[in-house]
Amino acid sequence: MRRTNTKIYMGGLAAAIDYYHKENTPGLIMFESALRGEQLFSQLETLASVCDEGTRVVMIGATNDIRLYRQLMEKGVSDYIVPPLHPLSMIRSLSDVYADPDKPFTGRAVAFYGSKGGVGSSTLAHNMAWTMSERLMQETALIDLDSSWGTTALDFAYDSASGLEEALADAGRLDDALLDRIMVRHTSRLSILPTSSSLNTKPITDSSAYEAILSAVRSISPLAVLDIPHIWNEWTTNILTTVDDVVITTVPDLANLRNTKNLIDFLKAQRPHDTDPILVLNQTGRCRTKEDEISVDNFAGAVGLEPSLVIGFDPDTFSRACNEGKMLAEMKTTDSLVSGLDYLGHRLRTGEFVDPPTAARGGLKLGRKSKSASKSAGKSQSLIGSLLRRKS
């Protein structure tokens, strides 16, 4: 919708007829009217006589009348919608008007972004893509967008793969055939666009190139998992504000708390009608004493969002999986984590939350302070409070 040019005029259908007697009609005319019967259809015929070829017409009516809807469709109106008008339902209606019958769907896109480097966002993205394709049987495309330091090829045991660089270089002519040639078919349900992670070429920062890749992937895959590097520029912010879901991975320390709160506030402001970002709190319990770590409750309270998944600190398992080119579900000691990944995968696949299994929360009862959490609350809250006071 950012690329649309919108003009709003008062006066309804009669004003539209008068205005477009003198002006070229746009691609879409949307008018609001409570008219029905002969008067409505007479004015619609007059409007049709002044419309240029290819102009679509959408009517906002007053009542949910199926008979009127069918009559309007017979007259060539593209859609009839009634209040209450939620912005997302309005956008969905307009999208349906322009749906390409040869490409019946646009796949969902999920962006994984870390609040800092090293918090495990890429590892989570790779494992979620594998989980959804192999455990939830969802056809998935995994896109590594870090041309300099991407680890997708390493995690899936591929050598010298350079799919992203080739796609960025030919973004202007990127089509289904080219994309199919440069993507790696890891399994029958999982395709990967890896990167060579070379420092010999200057990274491409043109937003339109990344937009072309995302559009092409969504045209061929029902679900695209985007592994986004921890950089902040035009193309990364464009992706974060336009995808279906954003997963923020963070760890429970002060710097990550500040960054996470900034990210959540930014995304809520830029995506006011979308669902909140999904928060994953990683590497919990890495401090020797709980008093030295911000508790889950305090972290959630400070950033204004409860984690959907809490992952404990387990460097041995994660390092072994990385070194062996395996996913976490293929390791023997990750049953509770795998259950949590399944839960999150369902959310990303359907856009709906379900009641999580206990294992999905790492055994932590979010929203309820345990005795250890209560003991550590004083110190953690003072750090959080001082951070928020500095920011204000």
LUMFIMAR-37699 format. One record per residue (C-alpha): residue number from 0; residue in three letters; y, z, x. Coordinates in steps of 0.05 Angstrom, whole numbers, padded with zeros to 5 digits. Each point is the difference from the previous one (the first is absolute). Example, Ala and Ser with C-alpha at 12.3 -4.5 7.8 and 13.67 -1.06 7.14 Angstrom:
+-----+------+--------+--------+--------+
: seq : type :     yy :     zz :     xx :
+-----+------+--------+--------+--------+
:   0 :  ala : -00090 :  00156 :  00246 :
:   1 :  ser :  00069 : -00013 :  00027 :
+-----+------+--------+--------+--------+
This chain:
+-----+------+--------+--------+--------+
: seq : type :     yy :     zz :     xx :
+-----+------+--------+--------+--------+
:   0 :  met :  00000 :  00000 :  00000 :
:   1 :  arg :  00047 :  00007 :  00060 :
:   2 :  arg :  00002 : -00075 :  00007 :
:   3 :  thr :  00022 : -00012 : -00072 :
:   4 :  asn :  00072 : -00013 : -00020 :
:   5 :  thr :  00014 :  00036 : -00065 :
:   6 :  lys :  00060 : -00006 : -00047 :
:   7 :  ile :  00008 :  00040 : -00063 :
:   8 :  tyr :  00042 : -00021 : -00060 :
:   9 :  met :  00014 :  00035 : -00066 :
:  10 :  gly : -00009 : -00034 : -00067 :
:  11 :  gly : -00074 : -00014 : -00006 :
:  12 :  leu : -00030 : -00067 : -00021 :
:  13 :  ala :  00064 : -00028 : -00030 :
:  14 :  ala :  00039 :  00013 :  00064 :
:  15 :  ala : -00056 : -00033 :  00041 :
:  16 :  ile :  00004 : -00063 : -00042 :
:  17 :  asp :  00076 : -00003 :  00007 :
:  18 :  tyr : -00002 :  00012 :  00075 :
:  19 :  tyr : -00055 : -00050 :  00018 :
:  20 :  his :  00034 : -00055 : -00039 :
:  21 :  lys :  00047 : -00003 :  00060 :
:  22 :  glu : -00044 :  00025 :  00058 :
:  23 :  asn : -00066 : -00018 :  00031 :
:  24 :  thr : -00056 :  00046 : -00021 :
:  25 :  pro : -00035 :  00044 :  00051 :
:  26 :  gly : -00075 :  00005 :  00011 :
:  27 :  leu : -00005 :  00057 : -00051 :
:  28 :  ile :  00041 :  00021 : -00060 :
:  29 :  met : -00014 :  00069 : -00028 :
:  30 :  phe :  00036 :  00020 : -00064 :
:  31 :  glu : -00002 :  00060 : -00046 :
:  32 :  ser :  00002 : -00009 : -00075 :
:  33 :  ala : -00021 :  00035 : -00064 :
:  34 :  leu :  00001 : -00066 : -00039 :
:  35 :  arg : -00063 : -00022 : -00037 :
:  36 :  gly : -00020 : -00057 : -00045 :
:  37 :  glu :  00037 : -00065 : -00010 :
:  38 :  gln :  00065 :  00022 :  00033 :
:  39 :  leu : -00036 :  00018 :  00064 :
:  40 :  phe : -00041 : -00065 :  00004 :
:  41 :  ser :  00061 : -00042 : -00016 :
:  42 :  gln :  00039 :  00030 :  00058 :
:  43 :  leu : -00060 : -00007 :  00046 :
:  44 :  glu : -00003 : -00075 : -00015 :
:  45 :  thr :  00074 : -00005 :  00016 :
:  46 :  leu : -00011 :  00037 :  00066 :
:  47 :  ala : -00058 : -00046 :  00017 :
:  48 :  ser :  00046 : -00060 : -00010 :
:  49 :  val :  00047 :  00024 :  00055 :
:  50 :  cys : -00053 :  00024 :  00049 :
:  51 :  asp : -00017 : -00040 :  00062 :
:  52 :  glu : -00072 : -00020 :  00011 :
:  53 :  gly : -00041 :  00056 :  00029 :
:  54 :  thr :  00042 :  00057 : -00026 :
:  55 :  arg : -00042 :  00059 : -00026 :
:  56 :  val :  00023 :  00044 : -00058 :
:  57 :  val : -00019 :  00073 : -00011 :
:  58 :  met :  00021 :  00039 : -00062 :
:  59 :  ile :  00011 :  00075 : -00004 :
:  60 :  gly : -00011 :  00018 : -00072 :
:  61 :  ala :  00006 :  00063 : -00043 :
:  62 :  thr : -00070 :  00008 : -00030 :
:  63 :  asn : -00071 : -00009 :  00023 :
:  64 :  asp : -00018 : -00057 : -00048 :
:  65 :  ile : -00062 : -00040 :  00018 :
:  66 :  arg :  00016 : -00054 : -00053 :
:  67 :  leu :  00070 : -00010 :  00030 :
:  68 :  tyr : -00031 : -00002 :  00070 :
:  69 :  arg : -00047 : -00056 : -00019 :
:  70 :  gln :  00056 : -00039 : -00034 :
:  71 :  leu :  00043 :  00006 :  00063 :
:  72 :  met : -00057 : -00023 :  00045 :
:  73 :  glu : -00009 : -00062 : -00045 :
:  74 :  lys :  00074 : -00015 :  00008 :
:  75 :  gly : -00006 :  00000 :  00076 :
:  76 :  val :  00028 :  00069 :  00016 :
:  77 :  ser : -00033 :  00026 :  00063 :
:  78 :  asp : -00005 :  00073 : -00020 :
:  79 :  tyr :  00021 :  00051 : -00052 :
:  80 :  ile :  00009 :  00072 :  00021 :
:  81 :  val :  00024 :  00062 : -00037 :
:  82 :  pro :  00030 :  00067 :  00020 :
:  83 :  pro : -00010 :  00048 :  00033 :
:  84 :  leu :  00013 : -00043 :  00062 :
:  85 :  his : -00026 :  00032 :  00064 :
:  86 :  pro :  00023 : -00038 :  00062 :
:  87 :  leu : -00071 : -00012 :  00025 :
:  88 :  ser : -00024 : -00026 : -00067 :
:  89 :  met :  00061 : -00047 : -00001 :
:  90 :  ile : -00017 : -00026 :  00069 :
:  91 :  arg : -00073 : -00008 : -00019 :
:  92 :  ser :  00021 : -00042 : -00061 :
:  93 :  leu :  00044 : -00044 :  00043 :
:  94 :  ser : -00056 : -00008 :  00051 :
:  95 :  asp : -00048 : -00022 : -00054 :
:  96 :  val :  00049 : -00054 : -00022 :
:  97 :  tyr : -00002 : -00030 :  00070 :
:  98 :  ala : -00074 :  00011 :  00014 :
:  99 :  asp : -00032 : -00060 :  00034 :
: 100 :  pro : -00063 : -00019 : -00039 :
: 101 :  asp : -00031 : -00028 :  00064 :
: 102 :  lys :  00009 :  00068 :  00033 :
: 103 :  pro : -00016 :  00049 : -00055 :
: 104 :  phe :  00014 :  00064 :  00038 :
: 105 :  thr :  00042 :  00031 :  00054 :
: 106 :  gly : -00040 :  00053 :  00037 :
: 107 :  arg :  00022 :  00071 :  00009 :
: 108 :  ala :  00032 :  00019 :  00067 :
: 109 :  val : -00003 :  00069 :  00032 :
: 110 :  ala :  00042 :  00018 :  00061 :
: 111 :  phe : -00023 :  00054 :  00048 :
: 112 :  tyr :  00057 :  00031 :  00040 :
: 113 :  gly :  00001 :  00060 :  00047 :
: 114 :  ser :  00057 :  00051 :  00002 :
: 115 :  lys : -00006 : -00004 :  00076 :
: 116 :  gly : -00042 : -00037 :  00050 :
: 117 :  gly : -00068 :  00031 :  00012 :
: 118 :  val : -00009 :  00033 : -00068 :
: 119 :  gly : -00061 : -00043 : -00018 :
: 120 :  ser :  00030 : -00050 : -00048 :
: 121 :  ser : -00036 : -00060 :  00030 :
: 122 :  thr : -00066 :  00037 :  00002 :
: 123 :  leu :  00008 :  00018 : -00073 :
: 124 :  ala :  00019 : -00071 : -00019 :
: 125 :  his : -00061 : -00030 :  00035 :
: 126 :  asn : -00047 :  00051 : -00030 :
: 127 :  met :  00029 : -00008 : -00070 :
: 128 :  ala : -00007 : -00076 :  00004 :
: 129 :  trp : -00073 :  00008 :  00021 :
: 130 :  thr : -00013 :  00054 : -00053 :
: 131 :  met :  00028 : -00043 : -00057 :
: 132 :  ser : -00038 : -00061 :  00021 :
: 133 :  glu : -00067 :  00030 :  00019 :
: 134 :  arg : -00005 :  00063 : -00042 :
: 135 :  leu :  00042 : -00018 : -00061 :
: 136 :  met : -00020 : -00074 :  00002 :
: 137 :  gln :  00072 : -00024 : -00004 :
: 138 :  glu :  00017 : -00066 :  00036 :
: 139 :  thr :  00053 :  00021 :  00050 :
: 140 :  ala :  00044 : -00030 :  00054 :
: 141 :  leu :  00023 :  00043 :  00058 :
: 142 :  ile :  00064 : -00024 :  00034 :
: 143 :  asp :  00021 :  00029 :  00068 :
: 144 :  leu :  00076 : -00010 :  00004 :
: 145 :  asp :  00009 :  00032 :  00069 :
: 146 :  ser :  00002 : -00060 :  00047 :
: 147 :  ser :  00013 :  00043 :  00062 :
: 148 :  trp : -00046 :  00060 : -00008 :
: 149 :  gly : -00046 : -00014 : -00059 :
: 150 :  thr : -00070 :  00031 :  00004 :
: 151 :  thr : -00037 : -00035 : -00057 :
: 152 :  ala : -00039 : -00046 :  00048 :
: 153 :  leu : -00021 :  00061 :  00041 :
: 154 :  asp : -00021 :  00041 : -00060 :
: 155 :  phe : -00043 : -00057 : -00027 :
: 156 :  ala : -00026 : -00020 :  00070 :
: 157 :  tyr :  00033 : -00069 :  00006 :
: 158 :  asp :  00026 : -00029 :  00066 :
: 159 :  ser :  00064 : -00039 :  00010 :
: 160 :  ala :  00013 : -00012 : -00074 :
: 161 :  ser :  00070 : -00030 : -00012 :
: 162 :  gly :  00002 : -00014 : -00075 :
: 163 :  leu :  00068 :  00033 : -00013 :
: 164 :  glu :  00035 : -00038 :  00055 :
: 165 :  glu : -00027 : -00066 : -00024 :
: 166 :  ala :  00020 :  00015 : -00072 :
: 167 :  leu :  00071 :  00021 :  00020 :
: 168 :  ala :  00009 : -00062 :  00042 :
: 169 :  asp : -00020 : -00046 : -00058 :
: 170 :  ala :  00027 :  00043 : -00057 :
: 171 :  gly :  00037 : -00060 : -00029 :
: 172 :  arg : -00064 : -00039 : -00012 :
: 173 :  leu : -00046 :  00059 : -00013 :
: 174 :  asp : -00048 : -00019 : -00056 :
: 175 :  asp : -00069 :  00022 : -00024 :
: 176 :  ala : -00037 : -00046 :  00048 :
: 177 :  leu :  00039 :  00023 :  00062 :
: 178 :  leu : -00005 :  00073 : -00019 :
: 179 :  asp : -00075 : -00007 : -00012 :
: 180 :  arg : -00007 : -00031 :  00070 :
: 181 :  ile :  00037 :  00054 :  00038 :
: 182 :  met : -00026 :  00061 : -00036 :
: 183 :  val : -00064 :  00033 :  00023 :
: 184 :  arg : -00054 :  00007 : -00053 :
: 185 :  his : -00027 :  00068 :  00019 :
: 186 :  thr : -00046 :  00007 : -00060 :
: 187 :  ser : -00009 : -00038 : -00065 :
: 188 :  arg :  00054 :  00043 : -00032 :
: 189 :  leu :  00045 :  00018 :  00059 :
: 190 :  ser :  00046 : -00050 :  00036 :
: 191 :  ile :  00044 :  00021 :  00058 :
: 192 :  leu :  00063 : -00030 :  00029 :
: 193 :  pro :  00000 :  00034 :  00069 :
: 194 :  thr :  00050 : -00004 :  00057 :
: 195 :  ser : -00011 : -00012 :  00074 :
: 196 :  ser :  00050 :  00057 :  00016 :
: 197 :  ser :  00029 : -00040 :  00057 :
: 198 :  leu :  00065 :  00019 :  00035 :
: 199 :  asn :  00010 : -00070 :  00028 :
: 200 :  thr :  00034 : -00028 : -00062 :
: 201 :  lys :  00063 :  00024 : -00033 :
: 202 :  pro : -00016 :  00031 : -00069 :
: 203 :  ile :  00023 : -00040 : -00060 :
: 204 :  thr :  00048 :  00039 : -00044 :
: 205 :  asp :  00017 : -00053 : -00052 :
: 206 :  ser : -00010 :  00033 : -00068 :
: 207 :  ser : -00016 : -00066 : -00033 :
: 208 :  ala : -00060 : -00010 :  00046 :
: 209 :  tyr : -00031 :  00066 : -00020 :
: 210 :  glu :  00016 : -00013 : -00073 :
: 211 :  ala : -00036 : -00067 :  00005 :
: 212 :  ile : -00062 :  00034 :  00029 :
: 213 :  leu : -00001 :  00054 : -00055 :
: 214 :  ser :  00010 : -00052 : -00054 :
: 215 :  ala : -00056 : -00044 :  00027 :
: 216 :  val : -00049 :  00059 :  00007 :
: 217 :  arg :  00015 :  00025 : -00070 :
: 218 :  ser : -00014 : -00070 : -00028 :
: 219 :  ile : -00072 :  00001 :  00026 :
: 220 :  ser : -00020 :  00074 :  00001 :
: 221 :  pro :  00000 :  00050 : -00058 :
: 222 :  leu :  00020 :  00056 :  00049 :
: 223 :  ala :  00040 : -00003 :  00065 :
: 224 :  val :  00002 :  00061 :  00046 :
: 225 :  leu :  00060 : -00004 :  00047 :
: 226 :  asp : -00001 :  00038 :  00065 :
: 227 :  ile :  00075 :  00006 :  00016 :
: 228 :  pro :  00024 :  00023 :  00068 :
: 229 :  his :  00047 :  00059 :  00006 :
: 230 :  ile :  00064 : -00040 :  00008 :
: 231 :  trp :  00060 : -00001 : -00047 :
: 232 :  asn :  00032 : -00068 : -00010 :
: 233 :  glu :  00013 : -00052 : -00054 :
: 234 :  trp : -00071 : -00027 : -00007 :
: 235 :  thr : -00034 :  00068 : -00001 :
: 236 :  thr :  00047 :  00028 : -00052 :
: 237 :  asn : -00006 : -00063 : -00042 :
: 238 :  ile : -00076 :  00008 : -00002 :
: 239 :  leu :  00004 :  00075 : -00015 :
: 240 :  thr :  00046 : -00011 : -00059 :
: 241 :  thr : -00037 : -00058 : -00031 :
: 242 :  val : -00075 :  00016 :  00005 :
: 243 :  asp : -00039 :  00033 : -00057 :
: 244 :  asp : -00015 :  00065 :  00037 :
: 245 :  val :  00023 :  00034 :  00064 :
: 246 :  val : -00045 :  00049 :  00036 :
: 247 :  ile :  00037 :  00046 :  00048 :
: 248 :  thr : -00043 :  00034 :  00053 :
: 249 :  thr :  00029 :  00061 :  00033 :
: 250 :  val : -00020 :  00064 :  00037 :
: 251 :  pro :  00024 :  00072 : -00013 :
: 252 :  asp :  00054 :  00010 :  00052 :
: 253 :  leu :  00076 :  00004 : -00005 :
: 254 :  ala :  00018 : -00070 :  00024 :
: 255 :  asn : -00050 : -00032 : -00047 :
: 256 :  leu :  00024 :  00043 : -00057 :
: 257 :  arg :  00071 : -00025 :  00011 :
: 258 :  asn : -00022 : -00073 :  00006 :
: 259 :  thr : -00046 :  00005 : -00060 :
: 260 :  lys :  00056 :  00029 : -00044 :
: 261 :  asn :  00047 : -00056 :  00023 :
: 262 :  leu : -00053 : -00053 : -00017 :
: 263 :  ile : -00016 :  00029 : -00068 :
: 264 :  asp :  00074 :  00006 : -00018 :
: 265 :  phe :  00012 : -00072 :  00023 :
: 266 :  leu : -00059 : -00029 : -00038 :
: 267 :  lys :  00016 :  00038 : -00064 :
: 268 :  ala :  00072 : -00026 :  00002 :
: 269 :  gln : -00021 : -00072 :  00016 :
: 270 :  arg : -00059 :  00000 : -00049 :
: 271 :  pro :  00027 :  00040 : -00059 :
: 272 :  his : -00047 : -00029 : -00051 :
: 273 :  asp : -00063 : -00001 :  00043 :
: 274 :  thr : -00050 :  00055 :  00011 :
: 275 :  asp :  00014 :  00050 :  00055 :
: 276 :  pro : -00026 : -00014 :  00069 :
: 277 :  ile : -00070 :  00028 :  00015 :
: 278 :  leu :  00001 :  00055 :  00052 :
: 279 :  val : -00058 :  00012 :  00048 :
: 280 :  leu :  00005 :  00063 :  00043 :
: 281 :  asn : -00041 : -00011 :  00063 :
: 282 :  gln : -00023 :  00044 :  00059 :
: 283 :  thr :  00007 :  00066 : -00038 :
: 284 :  gly : -00026 :  00060 :  00037 :
: 285 :  arg :  00013 : -00026 :  00069 :
: 286 :  cys :  00040 :  00062 :  00020 :
: 287 :  arg : -00039 :  00060 :  00026 :
: 288 :  thr :  00031 :  00046 : -00052 :
: 289 :  lys :  00022 : -00018 : -00070 :
: 290 :  glu :  00067 :  00036 :  00012 :
: 291 :  asp :  00018 : -00056 :  00050 :
: 292 :  glu : -00011 : -00056 : -00051 :
: 293 :  ile :  00039 : -00018 : -00062 :
: 294 :  ser : -00046 :  00014 : -00059 :
: 295 :  val : -00019 : -00054 : -00050 :
: 296 :  asp :  00037 :  00037 : -00055 :
: 297 :  asn :  00064 :  00008 :  00041 :
: 298 :  phe : -00003 : -00072 :  00024 :
: 299 :  ala : -00009 : -00026 : -00071 :
: 300 :  gly :  00057 :  00043 : -00026 :
: 301 :  ala :  00048 : -00022 :  00054 :
: 302 :  val : -00012 : -00075 : -00009 :
: 303 :  gly : -00005 :  00003 : -00076 :
: 304 :  leu : -00068 : -00033 : -00004 :
: 305 :  glu : -00070 :  00028 :  00000 :
: 306 :  pro : -00050 : -00033 :  00047 :
: 307 :  ser : -00053 : -00043 : -00034 :
: 308 :  leu : -00047 :  00010 :  00060 :
: 309 :  val : -00003 :  00054 :  00052 :
: 310 :  ile : -00040 : -00016 :  00064 :
: 311 :  gly : -00020 :  00053 :  00050 :
: 312 :  phe :  00008 : -00005 :  00075 :
: 313 :  asp : -00064 : -00031 :  00028 :
: 314 :  pro :  00017 : -00037 :  00065 :
: 315 :  asp : -00072 : -00007 :  00023 :
: 316 :  thr : -00024 : -00038 : -00062 :
: 317 :  phe :  00062 : -00044 : -00003 :
: 318 :  ser : -00002 : -00017 :  00075 :
: 319 :  arg : -00075 : -00015 : -00002 :
: 320 :  ala :  00009 : -00046 : -00060 :
: 321 :  cys :  00056 : -00037 :  00035 :
: 322 :  asn : -00037 : -00007 :  00066 :
: 323 :  glu : -00063 : -00026 : -00035 :
: 324 :  gly :  00038 : -00047 : -00046 :
: 325 :  lys : -00026 :  00035 : -00062 :
: 326 :  met :  00031 :  00024 : -00065 :
: 327 :  leu :  00001 :  00073 : -00019 :
: 328 :  ala : -00050 : -00011 : -00056 :
: 329 :  glu : -00050 : -00023 :  00052 :
: 330 :  met :  00003 :  00066 :  00037 :
: 331 :  lys : -00047 :  00057 : -00017 :
: 332 :  thr :  00050 :  00058 : -00004 :
: 333 :  thr :  00052 : -00027 : -00049 :
: 334 :  asp : -00030 :  00009 : -00069 :
: 335 :  ser :  00060 :  00039 : -00028 :
: 336 :  leu :  00050 : -00048 :  00030 :
: 337 :  val : -00038 : -00060 : -00028 :
: 338 :  ser :  00004 :  00031 : -00069 :
: 339 :  gly :  00075 :  00006 :  00009 :
: 340 :  leu :  00006 : -00072 :  00022 :
: 341 :  asp : -00040 : -00022 : -00062 :
: 342 :  tyr :  00048 :  00039 : -00044 :
: 343 :  leu :  00061 : -00032 :  00033 :
: 344 :  gly : -00032 : -00068 : -00003 :
: 345 :  his : -00008 :  00005 : -00075 :
: 346 :  arg :  00074 :  00015 : -00006 :
: 347 :  leu :  00020 : -00060 :  00043 :
: 348 :  arg : -00048 : -00047 : -00035 :
: 349 :  thr :  00020 :  00017 : -00071 :
: 350 :  gly :  00069 :  00030 :  00006 :
: 351 :  glu : -00025 :  00063 : -00036 :
: 352 :  phe : -00015 :  00069 :  00025 :
: 353 :  val : -00064 :  00036 : -00020 :
: 354 :  asp : -00017 :  00073 :  00009 :
: 355 :  pro : -00017 :  00007 :  00074 :
: 356 :  pro : -00064 :  00031 :  00025 :
: 357 :  thr :  00010 :  00065 :  00039 :
: 358 :  ala : -00019 : -00038 :  00064 :
: 359 :  ala :  00058 : -00048 : -00011 :
: 360 :  arg :  00047 :  00058 :  00012 :
: 361 :  gly : -00036 :  00023 :  00062 :
: 362 :  gly : -00021 :  00064 : -00037 :
: 363 :  leu :  00074 :  00019 : -00008 :
: 364 :  lys :  00025 :  00020 : -00068 :
: 365 :  leu :  00068 : -00033 : -00002 :
: 366 :  gly :  00053 :  00035 : -00040 :
: 367 :  arg : -00035 :  00068 :  00009 :
: 368 :  lys :  00017 :  00042 :  00061 :
: 369 :  ser : -00059 :  00030 :  00035 :
: 370 :  lys :  00007 :  00066 :  00036 :
: 371 :  ser :  00007 : -00035 :  00067 :
: 372 :  ala :  00052 : -00047 : -00029 :
: 373 :  ser :  00039 :  00058 : -00028 :
: 374 :  lys :  00000 :  00034 :  00068 :
: 375 :  ser :  00026 : -00063 :  00034 :
: 376 :  ala :  00051 : -00016 : -00054 :
: 377 :  gly :  00055 :  00043 :  00030 :
: 378 :  lys :  00002 : -00035 :  00067 :
: 379 :  ser : -00013 : -00070 : -00026 :
: 380 :  gln :  00052 :  00007 : -00055 :
: 381 :  ser :  00052 :  00023 :  00050 :
: 382 :  leu : -00011 : -00062 :  00042 :
: 383 :  ile :  00001 : -00044 : -00062 :
: 384 :  gly :  00062 :  00034 : -00027 :
: 385 :  ser :  00038 : -00008 :  00066 :
: 386 :  leu : -00019 : -00074 :  00003 :
: 387 :  leu :  00025 : -00013 : -00071 :
: 388 :  arg :  00064 :  00040 :  00012 :
: 389 :  arg :  00014 : -00043 :  00062 :
: 390 :  lys : -00010 : -00063 : -00040 :
: 391 :  ser :  00046 :  00022 : -00056 :
+-----+------+--------+--------+--------+
